[in-house]
Amino acid sequence: MDKRNEHRILKCLTIFVLSIGLVFSHARPIYSDTQPVIDFVNTTGESEVISMTESKEYKATVMFEGKTPEELKALAENASWTLTRDEGGQNEEDFPYQYLGAPLNEWTVFKTKFTTAGDPLFKDIKTEVIPGGLQLTFKNVLMFGVNGIDGRERPLIRNALLDYTGTYDLKLVEGDQVLATTPVLFKPYNSYTLYSEIDQRLADLAALALSKGIHAEVREFGQTAMGRPMNAIFIADTAETLSNHMALNERAESDPQSVIQDIESGAIDYKVPILYNNIHSDENPGIDAIMEFLTVMIENADGSVEYRRVNGLTSEGKAQVEAEKKSRGIKWSELIENDVTGVGYIRDGVESEEHPGSTDAAADLSEEQLSKFYEMEHVDLNIKAMLEDVFFIVVPAENADAAATNVRTNGNGFDLNRDNTYQTQPETQAMARLISTWNPVNLYEIHGFYNQFQIEPCSPTHEPNVEYDLFIENALAQGEEFGGVAITNNKSINSFQMPMRDYLKSNKNGGYEWEPFDDMSSSYTPQYSMLHGVVAYTVEVPYGNEDATQAVKYALLNNGRYVGMHKKEFYTNQLKGWDRGIKNIDADEIRPYYVNQQDEKGAEADIFRARYEENNNFFPEYYVIPMEPSMQKNLHAATEMMEYLLRNDVKVKVLGNEVEVKGTKYPKGTMLVDLHQAKRNMANAALYNNIVIKNWTDLYSEPLTAFSELRGFDMDVITQVGAFESAEFAWLDEAPETVTHVDGKGEIVIVSNNSVASIQAINELLKSEEAVGFITSGDHSGDFVMSEATFNLIEDSYVLQATRTNTMPKAQVITKSAKLYVPGAAPTYAVKKDTGEPYGHTNYTNRLNTNLNWDYYVWGQELGFDLTRDLDEADIVIGNRSLRDDERNAVNAGKSYIGYGGYALDSLEKMGLDIEANYDMSYDALTTVTYPESSYITAKYAQDNDYIMYGHGGNSIVKAPEGSKVLIKTTDEEPIEGFMSQEHIDTYKNSIQAIELKNDTHDLLIFANSITNKAHQKDDYRYVTNGIFTKYLGDTMNIDVKTPEPEPKPEPKPEPKPDPKETLKLTGLPDKVRVGDVFVLTPSSDDQAKGEGWVYDDVFFSATFNSPATFTALKAGSTAITYTNKKGEKTELPITILEKEAEKPGGKLPGTGVTPTQTAIYVGIGVVLIGGVFYWFSKKKK
């Protein structure tokens, strides 16, 4: 290459590189170290955050070295301000439509009913020249038109928040050049905390605490449904405080009385734990107030924090409370009137801007009003001094999956605050273990949003397993203390209400009755913790804004001081409750608190705390859970119950020898829950059958637990005092590793259709295209059958109960694992009111639809069916939600539909079916049922003598469509458990609960009430799964047996028995039964209602029941008819049905006078003669 060409190439390369540099320099400015810095401040407050819920004024200043006033003036006229970001702060899969900003003057408010589309978010934008630089000033208005994130336009605003929340760059721009920039936060309010910040802040705070001479550590105590860590931060004076408390815990649970004595005598030094938590992450101050509390306490750990508290009411305040009680129509119950002061009740006629016309909404009182009504004092709280009496366990975001996306439900779409007792979700399981392990004396869980700012304790009715007299002794005073601090340490939330104090309200009859905000259900975290002796509360802030956050922040801080001052009362009352448990004392002091709705003391104590006759106690002596397969129909559920009890700190004994109680022999290995233990109340709350509540107008949530009935395992209740006193036993340290149990010998395996595990196993096999049969008659009707080789594939993976045999039961092949479609889902994204543009979280509406998500969870995740969102692809439509038009059209066109609950019934009416239903949808009942006609749906339940069913909804089918088969009806007995008025109970009795309709146009299986409610009623799932499997029955199932059944050995002749007692028999069966024959069977002991107690295969018979029973034979084959009377006596009648008898030979043919035989002979002779003639003629021709 010559020099000239080389020079040309270098010149071209130089020009190319410089050109590229120029392109990039214009496309994106190069920020140098000397670029001016923007100083951004909020001129109306402390925080520089641009708030969505508070109007503020802001100033941005940028200084330019060496520019003349003329240059600055020109710059002010030509330059512009932008507020933008390169990317959103949230996961783009969850939030694909995040806002990236715009020029400052182009930002607009979000369209709600409180805003006008297109209105600017930022106003009065001015850029002025100042000496040496420029100054920007502007104001913001409310992004959504509201001053807090609450119930106003709730789904719209909460869904939109995270599209906008985050860090933006405020830039001064001239042309394409960025002259100066600074980061600016845009948030719902100043202290709003993103989930992505929480864990790092906890780690930083723990490190800061250690540097300031106190102990703090972050512990992961569980994982969420989506695998996120669940973290708690522990704060104490020293690490030894934590280990010392755990040692004291162990002693206290075994001998609480001795610990009480040591406390009274001053023999021990102790500190008590306080737990703070949030569970509904879109009730944002629940997280933010807790984080602010941690920050202010730890940052001042080597000093003190100042705030105000209410020390009492002035004379004017006392008079004002009485005047407002009268004008607002409340009175204080006699049970508590001497334990409250009325702090926080005063509104002084202030009109709520947020909720105009409300006489209860939190009042924005002036400083003059606060001083007029309350005696206030300043507190200078020394943090280390407080930690000499208490330590803290703080969980800012139990529901981390929800915190990550600003929703209420966890990753499975469950409301965790309805799952604390059921514990179907990993979060509530972890929280239960945390509470039951550490036994805090006090718990606050922060929620929103109640207009009145509500602080518990709750109004009646109360959970009967709580030692309520011990709880209420501290609860009212502590609640007023908490509220008194909250209302005096923020600007605008200056009143509150307490249900137990303020919800006894005047009625139309001139009296007073409770407006229920009850703690009957232990599904909420505070009420769950009360079963462990914790004084616990839910706090409902009125708004999600800075004032609510600051109010709760200081209340939480002062609460540590308050508990420390009263730690002796808190701890000894917890210990007294445990002592009652160990001695199984049913304290009379509790009974007055079980009032009726009109507040008569103790009026319903005999309902809520009914006593067993044998031990005269609300609590039994023992619960016995057999683990011997011959005594336990569901080993899988029984094993899970052991896990549950241990997780909740309930002590379980394992029998070491056989013990007989009232004729029942319990073998070694039986699980025994002895209620003489500290956590008696927790055990009983889960295992007792609850009560029937008839006389209250409302409950906040159903209180049902009844685990043995709802989860489907056998359990005995023992009320005999000392029944197992002499038994040998070992303590159960961990849940038993129960394995599949198999009886018998043979190459054919019958798997009991008895549990969630069995359904999971069958679905696994069907998806692998293994041969599985559904048994259609006989002793195992409703169970599954398979080969030994197929059974080996699942035996070790599930806890199953099975029987080996070489005798093949009558069964049909299940041809597929059905693909299910759950109806009722909303569109994936919401759209803006003004532009129609999508926004927010992916599937936001569906994530909040708990009823929809129970269906997804149960059929998909729990039982293992494949789900599809494609209606055309689905085999079956299944669920509890209303059907959309396209879904109704598909069902009307013949798509299989399994529906349950009020919305499903309503959908049938909209489809034009002639069905009538009695709706309520707020009641619930655990009740006895009957199966009027034999069916594959109910066969296994009948086999197990399981005639109990739960239904949330209180609905019933009044009129079934023509051609329907009634599968399940309630009996005329009172419910076992439930919330239902007597009037409704009367209509609920003998009502239709399930029907099946199969005709040319419809294939329907319908239940009046719930099947998947909160994923707790697991024993009822199989009504539906039986319906699913039996929709796809194919050919008769055959399994080849290599080893023949051995010849039975002759039975020895029995010794003659004198005068045997008459046994249950069926009479009336003819010697021979042929297809079409009709016969009548009569039981020797018939004490059942018409149709009850009979089991038969409707392939072989049709039947009518008018006492006695009339059967018509339909099909040839071998089968049986079984009858069971109310005593449980059972008889089975094997029957062989023959084909119809053919016409006997010998009769004369009509109109001929000859028999068929004669005719045949004559025809034969004629044929021979004609044949001979033809033969003769053929020979002659030849």
C-alpha positions, 0 to 999 in steps of 0.5 A: 500500500502506498503512502497516499492511499494509506493517508486517504484511509486514515483520513476517512477513518478519522472523519468517520470516528468524529462523525459518530462522536457528533451523532452521539453527542447530539443524541445524548449529552455527555455529562461532565463533572462541571455540569451545574447541579440543580438544588430542588426543595419543597418550600411548604414542608420537610420532604422533597418528594412530589406527593400524589396526595398533598399539594405543595410548592417547589423550587429548583435552583441552578447556578451557572458560573460565568454567565452574564445576566443577559445570557441567563435571561436568554436561557430562561426564555429558551430553555425548558424543564422536563421530568422524565425517566428512562425506565419504570421502577417496577417489573415490566411483566407486572407493569407494562405501561409505566409512565416515563414522564414528559416536559413539566408543563405536559404532565396531567392528572389521572382521570377519576371522578374527582379530576378533570381529564387533561388538567395539568398536574403542575401549575404556576410553572415559572422560570426566573433569573436570579443572581448567577443562575435560574430558579424554577417554581411550581405547584402540584395538585392532587394526582387523583383528586384525593388526599389519601389512598383509600376507598375512594375510586379504590380499584382505579387509584391503587392499580395506577399508583406504581405506574407513576411512582419512582425516581425521575430526572428533573432536567433543564434542557436547551434544545437537545442539550441537558444543561442540568439535572437532579433526581426527584421522587414522585410518590403517593406521599412522603414516607411511602415505601416501595417493596424493593426498598424494604429488605435493604432498609431493614439490613441498614437499620439493623447495622445502625442499631448495633452501632448505637449500642442496642441489638437488632437482627433480621431473620427470614421466618418463611417464604411467600407463595411466589418464593419471596423471603418473609423477614422480621427484624428483632430489636432488643437491648441485647442478643441475650434478651431473645435467648432468655425469653425463649428459655422462659417461654419453655418453662412458662408453658409447662408451669405458668403458675411458678413463673407468676409467683417469681414475677410477683416476688421479683425473683426474675428479670424479664422482658416481654415481646411486642409484635407489629405486622402488616398483611394487606399491602395496599393499605399502605400506611401499614407498611410505611408507619412500621418502617417509620417507627423502626427508623425513628426508634433506631436512629435515636437509640442512643437518645430519645424521641419527643411526641405528645400523648393524651393524659385525659379529658378536660372537664369540657372534654368529658361533657363533650363526650357525653353530649356526642354520645347522646346526639350520635345515639350510642351508649357504653355497655355496662360491661365496660363503661367504667374502663373507658374514658371516651378519648378520641370520640370527640368530633365537635361537629366538624364536617369531613371534607373527604366524606361529607355528611358523615357523623363518624368520619375522622375529624380534622380538629384545630389545635385549639379544639384539641387543647380545649378537650384533652389534657395533653403532655409531652413525652421524651422517650428514652429508647434504651430505657424502654428496651429494659422492659420490652423487645420488638418483633416487626414484620413490615410486609408479611404479604411480600407478594402483594407488597411488590405489586400494591395489591391485597392478596398473596401470590395465589390470590388469597386474602391472608387475613381470612386464612390465619386459622385455616393456614392453607397458604405459606404466609399464614403458616409462617406467621402462625409459627412465629406467633406461637413460638415467640408468644408476644404479649401484644400485637398490632396489625395496621390496616385501612381504610375505615373513615372513622379511624378504628382501633379495636377491641371488637364488639361482640360476638367474641370467639369462645376459645379466647379467655376474654376476661383476661384479654379485656382487662388491658385491651380498652385502656391500651386502645385508648392510649394508642388512639390518644397518641395517634390523634395528637401527633398528626395534622388532620386525623384527630378522632377515632372510634373503638367498636367495643366502646362505641358500637352499641347504638340506638335502634328503631325500637327505642333500645340499643343493640350492637352493630357487629364488628365482631371478633368471632372469627379467628381468621384475622391475625390479631384474633388468631393470636388471641388464642395464644393469650396475646392482647391484639388489635387491628387498627384501621387508618382512614386514609393512606397518606402522610398524616395517617403514617405519622399518627401510627408511627408515634402510637407504635412507639409509645405503645412500647412505653405503655406495655413496658409500664404494664408488662406485669399485667400483660404477661401474668394474664397471658400466663393465667390463660395458660394455667387455665389450659393446663388445669382445663378450667372453664372460667365463669368470669368469661360468661358475662361477655357473651351477650345477645345483640341487645347487650344482656349480660351472659344471655348467650353464654350457654350458646357460645360456651355450651358445656359438655354434660359429662365433664361440665366443661366447654372444653372436652378432655381429649381429642383422639385422632386414630392413625390405625388405617382400620380406624382412620378413613383419611391418613393424609388429612390426619397427618396434615393435622399433626403438622398443623397442631405442632406448627401452632405450638399444640402438644400432641401425645402418641399412645405407647399402649392400647387404651380402651375408652367406653368400648373403643380400643385405641391402639399404640400409635394413636394421636392424642390431643390432651387439652390439659396444656397451655395452648388448649384454646388454640387446639380447641379452636381448630378441632371443635365443631363450633356453634350455630349463631342464630340471633345476630343480624351480621357477622364480619366473616364465617367463624367455622373451623371444625377441621375433622369435618372440613378436612375429612379425617376421623376424630373422637371427642372424649369428655371423660375426665382422666380417660387416658391418665394411666396411658403410656405415651411419647411426645410428638416432636415432628409430624409423622412420616405417614406412608401409603397403607396397603391391605390384602394381597393380589395384583389388582389395587383398589385406591381409596377415593378418600383424600386430596392426595388420592385425587392428586395421584389419580390426575398424575396417572391420567396425565401419564396415560396410565390405565385407571378405573372408576369402580361403579358398584359393590363395596368399593363403589366410588374408589379407583382401581389399577394394576399393581405396576400402575400403583407402584408409580404413585405409592411412594409419592402420596399418602394413600390407602389401598387394598390389593386383591385378585378379584376385579371389581366392576369398573370403567376406565377413566379415559382422560384427565379433564382440562378445566376452564374457570369462568368469571375472569376480568380483562387482563388490564384496566383502561383509563377513563379518558383515553382508553389506554391500558394501565396498571398491574397485569390481571389486577382485578383478577388478582383481587377476586378471591373467590375466583382464585380459590377455584384456580388454586383448588382445581389447578394447584391443589388437585392437579387438573390442567386449567385453560383460559381458552373456552373452546379448548376446555372439556369442562367449565367449572367454578363459582363466578357468574358466567359471561355471555360467551360462557353461558352460550357455550354451556347452553350449547352443551359444554359440560358445566359444574357450578356452585354457589349463588352466582352459578345458580343465577347464571342458570336462571339467565340461561333460561333454565326453569330453576328457582333458588333461595339466595342469601350468600351471607350465611353458612352451615355445616349440616347433615345431608342425604343422598336421595338417589344413588350416584357416582357423585355421592357413592364414596361418601355413602360408602364412608357413611359421610352424611355431613356437608358444608356450604357457605352461602346459605342457598338452596334450590327450590325448584330443579329443572325438569329431568334433573336428578337430585343428588344431595338434600339437607335433612330436617335436623338443625345445623351442626355449625353455622351463622343462620337465622332460625327463619332461614334454617327452617327453609334450609332444612330438607332443601335441595343442595345438588342436582345433575341434568343431562339431556340433549342440550345440557350437561350440568352438575350444580351445587347450591353452595360453596365447594372451594370456600377459602380452600378449607372445605377439602372434604367436599372437593370429591363431590366435584372430582367424582363428577369430573372423572365420571364424565369420561368413563369408557370401556369396562376395566379389565386387569389380567391377573398372573397369579390366580386367587387361591382356592378358599379353605373350607370353613370349620363348622361353626358351633351352634349359637343359642337364640341369635338376635334378629339382624337387619334383612331385606324381604321380597326378592323373587327367586328369579329376576329378569330384565323388566321385572318389578319387585318390592323390598321391605327392610325388617327395620325401616327407620329411615325417611323415604329413599334414605339408606338405600344404595343401588346401581342405577345402571341395573335398577330404577327405583321409587321409594314410597315405603317399601321400595319398588325396584325395576330391573333394567339390565342383565348382570350381577349387582347388589342392593344395600340398605342401612338403617339409622342405627348403622346396621347394614344389609346387602342383597346380591342379585343376578338379573337374567335376560328377558325370557324368549317366547316358548316353542309350541304356540300356534302361529296367528291365523294358521291354527298350526304350531311353529314346529309343524310349520317347520316340518311342512316347509322342510318336506316341501323343500325336499320335494321341490329339490327332487323335481329339479334334480329329475329334470336336470338328469333327463336333459343330460 
